């Protein structure tokens, strides 16, 4: 890996995801952190027009 693409020295474990021919490397302990800290959120009207489906009754186990 090129030196300029290396993680900080405190990163000791990584996750590797396969997407087609690509390999995406992320620090193992920060995968969800970066997602939630990105600031991206759903719009105020997200799913506003979606109806809630009525669940049919089922027999107990």
mmCIF file as Biopython writes it, N, C-alpha, C and O atoms, coordinates in Angstrom:
data_model
#
loop_
_atom_site.group_PDB
_atom_site.id
_atom_site.type_symbol
_atom_site.label_atom_id
_atom_site.label_alt_id
_atom_site.label_comp_id
_atom_site.label_asym_id
_atom_site.label_entity_id
_atom_site.label_seq_id
_atom_site.pdbx_PDB_ins_code
_atom_site.Cartn_x
_atom_site.Cartn_y
_atom_site.Cartn_z
_atom_site.occupancy
_atom_site.B_iso_or_equiv
_atom_site.auth_seq_id
_atom_site.auth_asym_id
_atom_site.pdbx_PDB_model_num
ATOM 1   N N  . UNK A ? 1  ? 0.848   -1.165  0.000  1.0 0.0 1  A 1 
ATOM 2   C CA . UNK A ? 1  ? 0.000   0.000   0.000  1.0 0.0 1  A 1 
ATOM 3   C C  . UNK A ? 1  ? 0.902   1.239   0.000  1.0 0.0 1  A 1 
ATOM 4   O O  . UNK A ? 1  ? 1.882   1.282   0.743  1.0 0.0 1  A 1 
ATOM 5   N N  . UNK A ? 2  ? 0.590   2.229   -0.809 1.0 0.0 2  A 1 
ATOM 6   C CA . UNK A ? 2  ? 1.402   3.446   -0.824 1.0 0.0 2  A 1 
ATOM 7   C C  . UNK A ? 2  ? 1.416   4.114   0.553  1.0 0.0 2  A 1 
ATOM 8   O O  . UNK A ? 2  ? 0.415   4.098   1.270  1.0 0.0 2  A 1 
ATOM 9   N N  . UNK A ? 3  ? 2.530   4.686   0.903  1.0 0.0 3  A 1 
ATOM 10  C CA . UNK A ? 3  ? 2.673   5.325   2.213  1.0 0.0 3  A 1 
ATOM 11  C C  . UNK A ? 3  ? 1.599   6.388   2.430  1.0 0.0 3  A 1 
ATOM 12  O O  . UNK A ? 3  ? 1.081   6.521   3.539  1.0 0.0 3  A 1 
ATOM 13  N N  . UNK A ? 4  ? 1.262   7.135   1.403  1.0 0.0 4  A 1 
ATOM 14  C CA . UNK A ? 4  ? 0.272   8.215   1.538  1.0 0.0 4  A 1 
ATOM 15  C C  . UNK A ? 4  ? -1.137  7.688   1.813  1.0 0.0 4  A 1 
ATOM 16  O O  . UNK A ? 4  ? -1.999  8.448   2.254  1.0 0.0 4  A 1 
ATOM 17  N N  . UNK A ? 5  ? -1.385  6.406   1.562  1.0 0.0 5  A 1 
ATOM 18  C CA . UNK A ? 5  ? -2.711  5.823   1.775  1.0 0.0 5  A 1 
ATOM 19  C C  . UNK A ? 5  ? -2.809  5.042   3.083  1.0 0.0 5  A 1 
ATOM 20  O O  . UNK A ? 5  ? -3.865  4.486   3.388  1.0 0.0 5  A 1 
ATOM 21  N N  . UNK A ? 6  ? -1.748  4.991   3.845  1.0 0.0 6  A 1 
ATOM 22  C CA . UNK A ? 6  ? -1.740  4.209   5.084  1.0 0.0 6  A 1 
ATOM 23  C C  . UNK A ? 6  ? -2.581  4.876   6.163  1.0 0.0 6  A 1 
ATOM 24  O O  . UNK A ? 6  ? -2.756  6.094   6.183  1.0 0.0 6  A 1 
ATOM 25  N N  . UNK A ? 7  ? -3.099  4.035   7.064  1.0 0.0 7  A 1 
ATOM 26  C CA . UNK A ? 7  ? -3.838  4.529   8.218  1.0 0.0 7  A 1 
ATOM 27  C C  . UNK A ? 7  ? -2.854  5.030   9.268  1.0 0.0 7  A 1 
ATOM 28  O O  . UNK A ? 7  ? -1.656  4.759   9.194  1.0 0.0 7  A 1 
ATOM 29  N N  . UNK A ? 8  ? -3.382  5.772   10.256 1.0 0.0 8  A 1 
ATOM 30  C CA . UNK A ? 8  ? -2.556  6.190   11.386 1.0 0.0 8  A 1 
ATOM 31  C C  . UNK A ? 8  ? -2.003  4.956   12.083 1.0 0.0 8  A 1 
ATOM 32  O O  . UNK A ? 8  ? -2.564  3.867   11.968 1.0 0.0 8  A 1 
ATOM 33  N N  . UNK A ? 9  ? -0.917  5.128   12.795 1.0 0.0 9  A 1 
ATOM 34  C CA . UNK A ? 9  ? -0.265  3.980   13.426 1.0 0.0 9  A 1 
ATOM 35  C C  . UNK A ? 9  ? -1.104  3.331   14.518 1.0 0.0 9  A 1 
ATOM 36  O O  . UNK A ? 9  ? -0.822  2.196   14.904 1.0 0.0 9  A 1 
ATOM 37  N N  . UNK A ? 10 ? -2.140  4.022   15.034 1.0 0.0 10 A 1 
ATOM 38  C CA . UNK A ? 10 ? -2.986  3.410   16.066 1.0 0.0 10 A 1 
ATOM 39  C C  . UNK A ? 10 ? -3.976  2.394   15.485 1.0 0.0 10 A 1 
ATOM 40  O O  . UNK A ? 10 ? -4.584  1.636   16.240 1.0 0.0 10 A 1 
ATOM 41  N N  . UNK A ? 11 ? -4.145  2.366   14.174 1.0 0.0 11 A 1 
ATOM 42  C CA . UNK A ? 11 ? -5.032  1.388   13.527 1.0 0.0 11 A 1 
ATOM 43  C C  . UNK A ? 11 ? -4.270  0.079   13.379 1.0 0.0 11 A 1 
ATOM 44  O O  . UNK A ? 11 ? -3.310  -0.014  12.613 1.0 0.0 11 A 1 
ATOM 45  N N  . UNK A ? 12 ? -4.711  -0.929  14.123 1.0 0.0 12 A 1 
ATOM 46  C CA . UNK A ? 12 ? -4.010  -2.215  14.105 1.0 0.0 12 A 1 
ATOM 47  C C  . UNK A ? 12 ? -4.823  -3.327  13.452 1.0 0.0 12 A 1 
ATOM 48  O O  . UNK A ? 12 ? -4.274  -4.375  13.113 1.0 0.0 12 A 1 
ATOM 49  N N  . UNK A ? 13 ? -6.134  -3.110  13.269 1.0 0.0 13 A 1 
ATOM 50  C CA . UNK A ? 13 ? -6.993  -4.103  12.627 1.0 0.0 13 A 1 
ATOM 51  C C  . UNK A ? 13 ? -7.872  -3.398  11.598 1.0 0.0 13 A 1 
ATOM 52  O O  . UNK A ? 13 ? -8.318  -2.272  11.817 1.0 0.0 13 A 1 
ATOM 53  N N  . UNK A ? 14 ? -8.114  -4.068  10.483 1.0 0.0 14 A 1 
ATOM 54  C CA . UNK A ? 14 ? -8.956  -3.495  9.434  1.0 0.0 14 A 1 
ATOM 55  C C  . UNK A ? 14 ? -10.017 -4.500  8.994  1.0 0.0 14 A 1 
ATOM 56  O O  . UNK A ? 14 ? -9.854  -5.708  9.163  1.0 0.0 14 A 1 
ATOM 57  N N  . UNK A ? 15 ? -11.106 -3.980  8.429  1.0 0.0 15 A 1 
ATOM 58  C CA . UNK A ? 15 ? -12.120 -4.788  7.767  1.0 0.0 15 A 1 
ATOM 59  C C  . UNK A ? 15 ? -11.924 -4.618  6.268  1.0 0.0 15 A 1 
ATOM 60  O O  . UNK A ? 15 ? -11.634 -3.518  5.798  1.0 0.0 15 A 1 
ATOM 61  N N  . UNK A ? 16 ? -12.079 -5.696  5.522  1.0 0.0 16 A 1 
ATOM 62  C CA . UNK A ? 16 ? -11.966 -5.637  4.066  1.0 0.0 16 A 1 
ATOM 63  C C  . UNK A ? 16 ? -13.291 -6.093  3.486  1.0 0.0 16 A 1 
ATOM 64  O O  . UNK A ? 16 ? -13.727 -7.218  3.729  1.0 0.0 16 A 1 
ATOM 65  N N  . UNK A ? 17 ? -13.940 -5.214  2.711  1.0 0.0 17 A 1 
ATOM 66  C CA . UNK A ? 17 ? -15.195 -5.554  2.042  1.0 0.0 17 A 1 
ATOM 67  C C  . UNK A ? 17 ? -14.914 -5.722  0.562  1.0 0.0 17 A 1 
ATOM 68  O O  . UNK A ? 17 ? -14.153 -4.956  -0.029 1.0 0.0 17 A 1 
ATOM 69  N N  . UNK A ? 18 ? -15.532 -6.726  -0.028 1.0 0.0 18 A 1 
ATOM 70  C CA . UNK A ? 18 ? -15.366 -6.995  -1.454 1.0 0.0 18 A 1 
ATOM 71  C C  . UNK A ? 18 ? -16.597 -6.465  -2.180 1.0 0.0 18 A 1 
ATOM 72  O O  . UNK A ? 18 ? -17.723 -6.871  -1.892 1.0 0.0 18 A 1 
ATOM 73  N N  . UNK A ? 19 ? -16.371 -5.554  -3.122 1.0 0.0 19 A 1 
ATOM 74  C CA . UNK A ? 19 ? -17.434 -5.005  -3.954 1.0 0.0 19 A 1 
ATOM 75  C C  . UNK A ? 19 ? -16.976 -5.157  -5.394 1.0 0.0 19 A 1 
ATOM 76  O O  . UNK A ? 19 ? -16.201 -4.343  -5.897 1.0 0.0 19 A 1 
ATOM 77  N N  . UNK A ? 20 ? -17.457 -6.204  -6.057 1.0 0.0 20 A 1 
ATOM 78  C CA . UNK A ? 20 ? -17.000 -6.486  -7.416 1.0 0.0 20 A 1 
ATOM 79  C C  . UNK A ? 20 ? -15.508 -6.747  -7.418 1.0 0.0 20 A 1 
ATOM 80  O O  . UNK A ? 20 ? -15.022 -7.622  -6.700 1.0 0.0 20 A 1 
ATOM 81  N N  . UNK A ? 21 ? -14.779 -5.988  -8.225 1.0 0.0 21 A 1 
ATOM 82  C CA . UNK A ? 21 ? -13.321 -6.128  -8.290 1.0 0.0 21 A 1 
ATOM 83  C C  . UNK A ? 21 ? -12.595 -5.250  -7.280 1.0 0.0 21 A 1 
ATOM 84  O O  . UNK A ? 21 ? -11.368 -5.289  -7.195 1.0 0.0 21 A 1 
ATOM 85  N N  . UNK A ? 22 ? -13.338 -4.464  -6.520 1.0 0.0 22 A 1 
ATOM 86  C CA . UNK A ? 22 ? -12.723 -3.550  -5.561 1.0 0.0 22 A 1 
ATOM 87  C C  . UNK A ? 22 ? -12.602 -4.186  -4.190 1.0 0.0 22 A 1 
ATOM 88  O O  . UNK A ? 22 ? -13.390 -5.061  -3.831 1.0 0.0 22 A 1 
ATOM 89  N N  . UNK A ? 23 ? -11.623 -3.750  -3.431 1.0 0.0 23 A 1 
ATOM 90  C CA . UNK A ? 23 ? -11.451 -4.129  -2.037 1.0 0.0 23 A 1 
ATOM 91  C C  . UNK A ? 23 ? -11.460 -2.836  -1.238 1.0 0.0 23 A 1 
ATOM 92  O O  . UNK A ? 23 ? -10.630 -1.955  -1.462 1.0 0.0 23 A 1 
ATOM 93  N N  . UNK A ? 24 ? -12.398 -2.723  -0.308 1.0 0.0 24 A 1 
ATOM 94  C CA . UNK A ? 24 ? -12.541 -1.511  0.489  1.0 0.0 24 A 1 
ATOM 95  C C  . UNK A ? 24 ? -12.027 -1.805  1.890  1.0 0.0 24 A 1 
ATOM 96  O O  . UNK A ? 24 ? -12.555 -2.677  2.581  1.0 0.0 24 A 1 
ATOM 97  N N  . UNK A ? 25 ? -11.010 -1.086  2.304  1.0 0.0 25 A 1 
ATOM 98  C CA . UNK A ? 25 ? -10.362 -1.319  3.592  1.0 0.0 25 A 1 
ATOM 99  C C  . UNK A ? 25 ? -10.758 -0.195  4.546  1.0 0.0 25 A 1 
ATOM 100 O O  . UNK A ? 25 ? -10.584 0.985   4.240  1.0 0.0 25 A 1 
ATOM 101 N N  . UNK A ? 26 ? -11.301 -0.581  5.722  1.0 0.0 26 A 1 
ATOM 102 C CA . UNK A ? 26 ? -11.716 0.382   6.739  1.0 0.0 26 A 1 
ATOM 103 C C  . UNK A ? 26 ? -11.154 -0.037  8.087  1.0 0.0 26 A 1 
ATOM 104 O O  . UNK A ? 26 ? -11.004 -1.230  8.349  1.0 0.0 26 A 1 
ATOM 105 N N  . UNK A ? 27 ? -10.841 0.929   8.950  1.0 0.0 27 A 1 
ATOM 106 C CA . UNK A ? 27 ? -10.417 0.555   10.300 1.0 0.0 27 A 1 
ATOM 107 C C  . UNK A ? 27 ? -11.522 -0.273  10.964 1.0 0.0 27 A 1 
ATOM 108 O O  . UNK A ? 27 ? -12.694 0.096   10.890 1.0 0.0 27 A 1 
ATOM 109 N N  . UNK A ? 28 ? -11.166 -1.373  11.603 1.0 0.0 28 A 1 
ATOM 110 C CA . UNK A ? 28 ? -12.148 -2.308  12.145 1.0 0.0 28 A 1 
ATOM 111 C C  . UNK A ? 28 ? -13.038 -1.688  13.208 1.0 0.0 28 A 1 
ATOM 112 O O  . UNK A ? 28 ? -14.212 -2.048  13.301 1.0 0.0 28 A 1 
ATOM 113 N N  . UNK A ? 29 ? -12.534 -0.795  13.992 1.0 0.0 29 A 1 
ATOM 114 C CA . UNK A ? 29 ? -13.326 -0.240  15.083 1.0 0.0 29 A 1 
ATOM 115 C C  . UNK A ? 29 ? -14.041 1.051   14.712 1.0 0.0 29 A 1 
ATOM 116 O O  . UNK A ? 29 ? -14.660 1.669   15.578 1.0 0.0 29 A 1 
ATOM 117 N N  . UNK A ? 30 ? -13.978 1.479   13.461 1.0 0.0 30 A 1 
ATOM 118 C CA . UNK A ? 30 ? -14.553 2.769   13.093 1.0 0.0 30 A 1 
ATOM 119 C C  . UNK A ? 30 ? -15.523 2.695   11.924 1.0 0.0 30 A 1 
ATOM 120 O O  . UNK A ? 30 ? -15.893 3.734   11.377 1.0 0.0 30 A 1 
ATOM 121 N N  . UNK A ? 31 ? -15.941 1.513   11.528 1.0 0.0 31 A 1 
ATOM 122 C CA . UNK A ? 31 ? -16.804 1.399   10.356 1.0 0.0 31 A 1 
ATOM 123 C C  . UNK A ? 31 ? -18.114 2.149   10.574 1.0 0.0 31 A 1 
ATOM 124 O O  . UNK A ? 31 ? -18.515 2.948   9.727  1.0 0.0 31 A 1 
ATOM 125 N N  . UNK A ? 32 ? -18.784 1.905   11.694 1.0 0.0 32 A 1 
ATOM 126 C CA . UNK A ? 32 ? -20.053 2.587   11.952 1.0 0.0 32 A 1 
ATOM 127 C C  . UNK A ? 32 ? -19.843 4.009   12.434 1.0 0.0 32 A 1 
ATOM 128 O O  . UNK A ? 32 ? -20.688 4.868   12.182 1.0 0.0 32 A 1 
ATOM 129 N N  . UNK A ? 33 ? -18.748 4.284   13.115 1.0 0.0 33 A 1 
ATOM 130 C CA . UNK A ? 33 ? -18.482 5.641   13.579 1.0 0.0 33 A 1 
ATOM 131 C C  . UNK A ? 33 ? -18.481 6.623   12.419 1.0 0.0 33 A 1 
ATOM 132 O O  . UNK A ? 33 ? -19.114 7.676   12.493 1.0 0.0 33 A 1 
ATOM 133 N N  . UNK A ? 34 ? -17.781 6.287   11.358 1.0 0.0 34 A 1 
ATOM 134 C CA . UNK A ? 34 ? -17.695 7.201   10.219 1.0 0.0 34 A 1 
ATOM 135 C C  . UNK A ? 34 ? -19.050 7.372   9.546  1.0 0.0 34 A 1 
ATOM 136 O O  . UNK A ? 34 ? -19.349 8.446   9.024  1.0 0.0 34 A 1 
ATOM 137 N N  . UNK A ? 35 ? -19.866 6.337   9.551  1.0 0.0 35 A 1 
ATOM 138 C CA . UNK A ? 35 ? -21.202 6.433   8.958  1.0 0.0 35 A 1 
ATOM 139 C C  . UNK A ? 35 ? -22.064 7.418   9.740  1.0 0.0 35 A 1 
ATOM 140 O O  . UNK A ? 35 ? -22.675 8.310   9.150  1.0 0.0 35 A 1 
ATOM 141 N N  . UNK A ? 36 ? -22.118 7.266   11.056 1.0 0.0 36 A 1 
ATOM 142 C CA . UNK A ? 36 ? -22.981 8.119   11.863 1.0 0.0 36 A 1 
ATOM 143 C C  . UNK A ? 36 ? -22.426 9.528   12.036 1.0 0.0 36 A 1 
ATOM 144 O O  . UNK A ? 36 ? -23.199 10.466  12.231 1.0 0.0 36 A 1 
ATOM 145 N N  . UNK A ? 37 ? -21.126 9.699   11.970 1.0 0.0 37 A 1 
ATOM 146 C CA . UNK A ? 37 ? -20.531 11.018  12.125 1.0 0.0 37 A 1 
ATOM 147 C C  . UNK A ? 37 ? -20.464 11.804  10.819 1.0 0.0 37 A 1 
ATOM 148 O O  . UNK A ? 37 ? -20.034 12.958  10.816 1.0 0.0 37 A 1 
ATOM 149 N N  . UNK A ? 38 ? -20.885 11.194  9.709  1.0 0.0 38 A 1 
ATOM 150 C CA . UNK A ? 38 ? -20.788 11.860  8.411  1.0 0.0 38 A 1 
ATOM 151 C C  . UNK A ? 38 ? -21.744 13.039  8.287  1.0 0.0 38 A 1 
ATOM 152 O O  . UNK A ? 38 ? -21.542 13.912  7.442  1.0 0.0 38 A 1 
ATOM 153 N N  . UNK A ? 39 ? -22.785 13.076  9.119  1.0 0.0 39 A 1 
ATOM 154 C CA . UNK A ? 39 ? -23.735 14.179  9.061  1.0 0.0 39 A 1 
ATOM 155 C C  . UNK A ? 39 ? -24.849 13.972  8.059  1.0 0.0 39 A 1 
ATOM 156 O O  . UNK A ? 39 ? -25.791 14.763  8.026  1.0 0.0 39 A 1 
ATOM 157 N N  . UNK A ? 40 ? -24.775 12.942  7.246  1.0 0.0 40 A 1 
ATOM 158 C CA . UNK A ? 40 ? -25.835 12.673  6.281  1.0 0.0 40 A 1 
ATOM 159 C C  . UNK A ? 40 ? -27.047 12.099  7.005  1.0 0.0 40 A 1 
ATOM 160 O O  . UNK A ? 40 ? -26.933 11.127  7.752  1.0 0.0 40 A 1 
ATOM 161 N N  . UNK A ? 41 ? -28.199 12.706  6.779  1.0 0.0 41 A 1 
ATOM 162 C CA . UNK A ? 41 ? -29.432 12.221  7.390  1.0 0.0 41 A 1 
ATOM 163 C C  . UNK A ? 41 ? -30.528 12.175  6.339  1.0 0.0 41 A 1 
ATOM 164 O O  . UNK A ? 41 ? -30.391 12.749  5.259  1.0 0.0 41 A 1 
ATOM 165 N N  . UNK A ? 42 ? -31.599 11.498  6.659  1.0 0.0 42 A 1 
ATOM 166 C CA . UNK A ? 42 ? -32.746 11.441  5.753  1.0 0.0 42 A 1 
ATOM 167 C C  . UNK A ? 42 ? -33.460 12.789  5.777  1.0 0.0 42 A 1 
ATOM 168 O O  . UNK A ? 42 ? -33.400 13.518  6.767  1.0 0.0 42 A 1 
ATOM 169 N N  . UNK A ? 43 ? -34.132 13.108  4.685  1.0 0.0 43 A 1 
ATOM 170 C CA . UNK A ? 43 ? -34.872 14.363  4.615  1.0 0.0 43 A 1 
ATOM 171 C C  . UNK A ? 43 ? -36.083 14.302  5.548  1.0 0.0 43 A 1 
ATOM 172 O O  . UNK A ? 43 ? -36.489 13.219  5.969  1.0 0.0 43 A 1 
ATOM 173 N N  . UNK A ? 44 ? -36.653 15.453  5.868  1.0 0.0 44 A 1 
ATOM 174 C CA . UNK A ? 44 ? -37.790 15.518  6.791  1.0 0.0 44 A 1 
ATOM 175 C C  . UNK A ? 44 ? -38.997 14.744  6.277  1.0 0.0 44 A 1 
ATOM 176 O O  . UNK A ? 44 ? -39.798 14.247  7.069  1.0 0.0 44 A 1 
ATOM 177 N N  . UNK A ? 45 ? -39.135 14.637  4.954  1.0 0.0 45 A 1 
ATOM 178 C CA . UNK A ? 45 ? -40.294 13.933  4.400  1.0 0.0 45 A 1 
ATOM 179 C C  . UNK A ? 45 ? -39.981 12.491  4.002  1.0 0.0 45 A 1 
ATOM 180 O O  . UNK A ? 45 ? -40.747 11.876  3.260  1.0 0.0 45 A 1 
ATOM 181 N N  . UNK A ? 46 ? -38.880 11.952  4.482  1.0 0.0 46 A 1 
ATOM 182 C CA . UNK A ? 46 ? -38.504 10.582  4.158  1.0 0.0 46 A 1 
ATOM 183 C C  . UNK A ? 46 ? -39.596 9.626   4.611  1.0 0.0 46 A 1 
ATOM 184 O O  . UNK A ? 46 ? -39.968 9.604   5.784  1.0 0.0 46 A 1 
ATOM 185 N N  . UNK A ? 47 ? -40.100 8.847   3.686  1.0 0.0 47 A 1 
ATOM 186 C CA . UNK A ? 47 ? -41.133 7.839   3.910  1.0 0.0 47 A 1 
ATOM 187 C C  . UNK A ? 47 ? -42.449 8.425   4.424  1.0 0.0 47 A 1 
ATOM 188 O O  . UNK A ? 47 ? -43.236 7.701   5.035  1.0 0.0 47 A 1 
ATOM 189 N N  . UNK A ? 48 ? -42.708 9.711   4.195  1.0 0.0 48 A 1 
ATOM 190 C CA . UNK A ? 48 ? -43.935 10.346  4.679  1.0 0.0 48 A 1 
ATOM 191 C C  . UNK A ? 48 ? -45.179 9.749   4.029  1.0 0.0 48 A 1 
ATOM 192 O O  . UNK A ? 48 ? -46.237 9.689   4.654  1.0 0.0 48 A 1 
ATOM 193 N N  . UNK A ? 49 ? -45.058 9.313   2.793  1.0 0.0 49 A 1 
ATOM 194 C CA . UNK A ? 49 ? -46.216 8.780   2.082  1.0 0.0 49 A 1 
ATOM 195 C C  . UNK A ? 49 ? -46.343 7.266   2.202  1.0 0.0 49 A 1 
ATOM 196 O O  . UNK A ? 49 ? -47.253 6.681   1.615  1.0 0.0 49 A 1 
ATOM 197 N N  . UNK A ? 50 ? -45.467 6.634   2.933  1.0 0.0 50 A 1 
ATOM 198 C CA . UNK A ? 50 ? -45.499 5.175   3.056  1.0 0.0 50 A 1 
ATOM 199 C C  . UNK A ? 50 ? -46.571 4.766   4.050  1.0 0.0 50 A 1 
ATOM 200 O O  . UNK A ? 50 ? -46.630 5.282   5.166  1.0 0.0 50 A 1 
ATOM 201 N N  . UNK A ? 51 ? -47.414 3.838   3.635  1.0 0.0 51 A 1 
ATOM 202 C CA . UNK A ? 51 ? -48.440 3.326   4.532  1.0 0.0 51 A 1 
ATOM 203 C C  . UNK A ? 51 ? -47.852 2.226   5.403  1.0 0.0 51 A 1 
ATOM 204 O O  . UNK A ? 51 ? -46.951 1.499   4.985  1.0 0.0 51 A 1 
ATOM 205 N N  . UNK A ? 52 ? -48.366 2.115   6.602  1.0 0.0 52 A 1 
ATOM 206 C CA . UNK A ? 52 ? -47.952 1.037   7.488  1.0 0.0 52 A 1 
ATOM 207 C C  . UNK A ? 52 ? -48.850 -0.160  7.220  1.0 0.0 52 A 1 
ATOM 208 O O  . UNK A ? 52 ? -50.069 -0.075  7.372  1.0 0.0 52 A 1 
ATOM 209 N N  . UNK A ? 53 ? -48.254 -1.262  6.826  1.0 0.0 53 A 1 
ATOM 210 C CA . UNK A ? 53 ? -49.022 -2.464  6.506  1.0 0.0 53 A 1 
ATOM 211 C C  . UNK A ? 53 ? -49.564 -3.100  7.780  1.0 0.0 53 A 1 
ATOM 212 O O  . UNK A ? 53 ? -48.894 -3.138  8.812  1.0 0.0 53 A 1 
ATOM 213 N N  . UNK A ? 54 ? -50.790 -3.596  7.683  1.0 0.0 54 A 1 
ATOM 214 C CA . UNK A ? 54 ? -51.404 -4.297  8.804  1.0 0.0 54 A 1 
ATOM 215 C C  . UNK A ? 54 ? -50.868 -5.722  8.813  1.0 0.0 54 A 1 
ATOM 216 O O  . UNK A ? 54 ? -50.925 -6.421  7.801  1.0 0.0 54 A 1 
ATOM 217 N N  . UNK A ? 55 ? -50.354 -6.143  9.947  1.0 0.0 55 A 1 
ATOM 218 C CA . UNK A ? 55 ? -49.793 -7.485  10.060 1.0 0.0 55 A 1 
ATOM 219 C C  . UNK A ? 55 ? -50.903 -8.486  10.355 1.0 0.0 55 A 1 
ATOM 220 O O  . UNK A ? 55 ? -51.714 -8.261  11.253 1.0 0.0 55 A 1 
ATOM 221 N N  . UNK A ? 56 ? -50.949 -9.583  9.612  1.0 0.0 56 A 1 
ATOM 222 C CA . UNK A ? 56 ? -51.982 -10.594 9.871  1.0 0.0 56 A 1 
ATOM 223 C C  . UNK A ? 56 ? -51.708 -11.309 11.193 1.0 0.0 56 A 1 
ATOM 224 O O  . UNK A ? 56 ? -50.561 -11.434 11.624 1.0 0.0 56 A 1 
ATOM 225 N N  . UNK A ? 57 ? -52.785 -11.776 11.826 1.0 0.0 57 A 1 
ATOM 226 C CA . UNK A ? 57 ? -52.637 -12.545 13.063 1.0 0.0 57 A 1 
ATOM 227 C C  . UNK A ? 57 ? -51.990 -13.878 12.739 1.0 0.0 57 A 1 
ATOM 228 O O  . UNK A ? 57 ? -52.269 -14.480 11.702 1.0 0.0 57 A 1 
ATOM 229 N N  . UNK A ? 58 ? -51.119 -14.337 13.636 1.0 0.0 58 A 1 
ATOM 230 C CA . UNK A ? 58 ? -50.465 -15.625 13.427 1.0 0.0 58 A 1 
ATOM 231 C C  . UNK A ? 58 ? -50.682 -16.500 14.652 1.0 0.0 58 A 1 
ATOM 232 O O  . UNK A ? 58 ? -50.885 -16.013 15.764 1.0 0.0 58 A 1 
ATOM 233 N N  . UNK A ? 59 ? -50.633 -17.787 14.419 1.0 0.0 59 A 1 
ATOM 234 C CA . UNK A ? 59 ? -50.742 -18.732 15.526 1.0 0.0 59 A 1 
ATOM 235 C C  . UNK A ? 59 ? -49.501 -18.629 16.396 1.0 0.0 59 A 1 
ATOM 236 O O  . UNK A ? 59 ? -48.397 -18.431 15.890 1.0 0.0 59 A 1 
ATOM 237 N N  . UNK A ? 60 ? -49.681 -18.763 17.702 1.0 0.0 60 A 1 
ATOM 238 C CA . UNK A ? 60 ? -48.549 -18.750 18.615 1.0 0.0 60 A 1 
ATOM 239 C C  . UNK A ? 60 ? -47.720 -20.018 18.466 1.0 0.0 60 A 1 
ATOM 240 O O  . UNK A ? 60 ? -48.180 -21.014 17.907 1.0 0.0 60 A 1 
ATOM 241 N N  . UNK A ? 61 ? -46.529 -19.971 18.958 1.0 0.0 61 A 1 
ATOM 242 C CA . UNK A ? 61 ? -45.653 -21.142 18.870 1.0 0.0 61 A 1 
ATOM 243 C C  . UNK A ? 61 ? -45.939 -22.143 19.946 1.0 0.0 61 A 1 
ATOM 244 O O  . UNK A ? 61 ? -45.286 -23.185 20.008 1.0 0.0 61 A 1 
#
